[in-house]
Amino acid sequence: MSGTRVPFDPSLPFIVAAEDLPYGASRFRRGDLFPWRDLGISQLELLQLWSGLKVDAVPELGTPVQTSAPAPAPAKSQPKQHTLRARR
């Protein structure tokens, strides 16, 4: 991991970044989805958790975070050209 973080954006999903995050009657483990809206957490409190490295924003669940320039796409191979022959 390169150490870059996704910038704070409350429209994105958040996961637990800390080893263990107790919150209210719940306890979340690293990598768990953090349902901050369901827990009634304000955006300010979410920002504080994010600033304290307790949670991280993720661009989309199931999508790895892009931390470097994307690799160039491989060159497309030329399809075989078929010639049509006239029927006699």
GIFEN-V92401 format. One record per helix or strand. SS is the DSSP state (H for helix, E for strand). FROM is the first residue (numbers start at 0). LEN is the number of residues. If there is no record, write none. Layout:
ss,from,len
SS,FROM,LEN
SS,FROM,LEN
//
This chain:
ss,from,len
E,12,4
E,19,4
E,25,4
E,32,1
H,42,9
E,54,4
//
